[in-house]
Amino acid sequence: MKNKNNRCISNPGGNIPEYKNGELQPLFAEGNIFYHGHDVCIDDEGNLYVCQWNADKTYPVKLERV
């Protein structure tokens, strides 16, 4: 996920984005939480929905705001 300045601020299901000398370090997934996650939608309550591609017809994963 990127902020308004196009900087990566979150990597759902993966490592924390880290910048060194202004350059984003490689991102990777920790386990098999998502199947080819490709999009994130936000509802009016701030919950996130991670859409998945080629994921055996699974529904988007809802991440509730805490």
trRosetta pair geometry for C-beta under 8 A, 3 or more apart (Angstrom, degrees):
i j d omega theta_ij theta_ji phi_ij phi_ji
1 8 7.1 108 70 -152 40 63
1 9 5.9 -56 95 61 89 83
1 10 4.2 3 44 59 113 101
1 11 7.6 -149 14 -68 74 34
1 12 7.1 64 -21 -19 109 96
1 40 5.9 -41 -88 43 105 156
2 5 8.0 -131 170 71 94 50
2 6 5.4 -2 176 -145 136 37
2 7 6.2 144 -152 67 83 27
2 8 5.6 -50 -94 -89 75 45
2 9 6.6 116 -136 6 26 87
3 6 7.4 -73 69 -5 61 15
3 7 5.4 -9 38 56 103 84
3 9 5.0 71 -38 -28 100 134
7 19 7.6 -32 -159 -60 114 140
7 24 7.8 172 -155 -71 71 114
8 11 6.9 29 173 -60 118 92
8 17 4.2 -171 116 -126 106 154
8 24 5.5 72 27 -123 127 140
8 27 7.2 -114 174 -63 160 135
9 17 6.3 -115 -120 43 10 141
10 17 6.8 -82 -55 -4 11 116
11 14 4.0 -65 136 71 113 109
11 15 6.0 5 76 66 144 50
11 16 6.9 -176 32 -114 108 18
11 17 5.6 137 -26 -49 109 85
11 27 5.0 -164 -121 -151 147 122
12 33 7.8 -131 145 108 79 139
12 34 7.2 67 114 -28 101 141
12 37 6.9 -127 83 162 109 168
12 40 6.9 131 4 -92 142 132
12 48 7.1 -156 -84 123 150 151
12 50 5.9 -144 106 -84 151 136
12 63 6.8 -119 -138 -43 134 160
13 29 5.5 -8 129 -139 100 93
13 30 6.8 -165 163 44 56 75
13 31 7.5 -114 -171 68 88 86
13 33 3.7 -154 -132 68 114 135
13 34 5.0 -119 -37 -1 172 106
13 37 6.7 145 29 -9 143 151
13 50 7.7 85 -20 -136 124 170
14 27 5.7 63 133 177 149 91
14 28 5.7 173 -155 94 114 36
14 29 4.6 -75 -89 -101 98 42
14 30 5.7 145 -127 -4 40 81
15 18 7.6 -49 138 -6 113 103
15 27 6.2 -163 55 -145 97 59
15 28 5.6 41 -1 53 116 76
15 30 6.5 115 -55 -41 66 108
17 24 6.3 -38 -164 -143 102 102
17 25 7.7 154 -165 49 54 80
17 27 6.6 -22 -97 -91 77 108
18 24 7.6 120 77 -153 43 55
18 25 4.7 -10 79 29 93 125
19 22 6.1 -2 174 -132 118 15
19 23 6.4 147 -156 66 76 29
19 24 5.7 -41 -97 -88 78 49
19 25 7.0 -163 -96 -10 24 83
20 23 6.0 -32 68 60 67 85
20 25 5.9 59 3 -58 104 107
24 27 7.5 -18 159 -37 113 98
29 32 7.5 64 138 -94 132 34
29 33 6.8 -151 -168 29 110 95
29 34 7.3 -125 -130 46 135 90
30 33 7.5 31 75 -14 68 118
32 35 7.6 28 -176 -75 91 69
33 61 7.9 75 156 -138 87 178
34 37 3.8 9 146 -45 150 110
34 50 5.7 -81 -110 137 135 140
34 52 5.7 -161 -173 -97 90 112
34 55 7.8 -58 179 -108 65 137
34 61 6.5 -114 -101 8 92 144
35 52 4.7 65 69 -173 82 133
35 53 7.5 -142 118 63 82 43
35 54 6.8 -128 148 92 107 66
35 55 3.5 135 84 -116 131 97
35 56 7.1 -33 141 15 177 88
35 58 6.6 109 31 32 132 136
36 52 5.7 101 71 -168 72 77
36 53 4.3 -83 118 64 122 82
36 54 5.2 37 32 53 156 95
36 55 6.2 -146 44 -61 96 93
37 40 7.7 30 174 -62 112 84
37 50 4.9 -32 -135 177 118 114
37 51 7.1 116 -151 76 64 45
37 52 5.6 -46 -90 -98 52 73
37 53 7.9 147 -113 11 6 80
38 51 6.0 -57 62 94 79 94
38 52 7.0 117 10 -132 85 25
38 53 4.8 35 -9 -17 136 118
39 50 7.5 149 82 -158 50 46
39 51 4.1 0 62 45 100 120
40 48 5.5 -20 -168 -165 106 108
40 49 6.9 148 -158 73 53 49
40 50 5.6 -20 -102 -100 78 63
40 51 7.3 -150 -74 12 29 81
41 48 7.2 141 74 -159 44 55
41 49 4.5 -16 59 57 95 106
41 51 6.9 63 -9 -30 102 106
41 60 7.4 -5 30 -173 113 162
42 46 6.6 -17 -169 -139 105 33
42 47 7.1 155 -151 77 58 41
42 48 5.8 -28 -96 -100 71 63
42 49 7.6 -165 -73 16 25 80
43 46 7.3 -51 71 19 69 18
43 47 5.0 2 37 54 110 92
43 49 7.1 73 -32 -20 97 110
45 65 6.5 -156 135 25 84 125
46 65 4.1 29 105 -51 108 156
47 62 6.0 6 164 -170 126 94
47 63 6.5 168 -169 82 74 53
47 64 5.1 -28 -117 -117 110 48
47 65 5.4 -115 -79 -13 57 87
48 62 7.4 149 84 -158 49 46
48 63 4.3 -7 63 56 99 108
48 65 7.8 108 -9 -60 79 79
49 60 4.3 44 175 139 100 137
49 61 7.0 156 -156 74 53 42
49 62 5.5 -21 -100 -99 77 63
49 63 7.5 -165 -76 19 28 75
50 60 6.0 167 74 -167 40 86
50 61 4.6 -11 53 55 101 98
50 63 6.7 56 -17 -16 102 111
51 60 4.8 -41 -90 -103 57 110
52 55 3.7 33 126 -32 124 155
52 58 5.9 4 61 73 139 109
52 60 6.8 167 2 -108 81 54
52 61 7.2 64 -32 -10 115 97
55 58 4.5 -72 128 33 112 107
58 61 7.9 11 139 -54 119 83
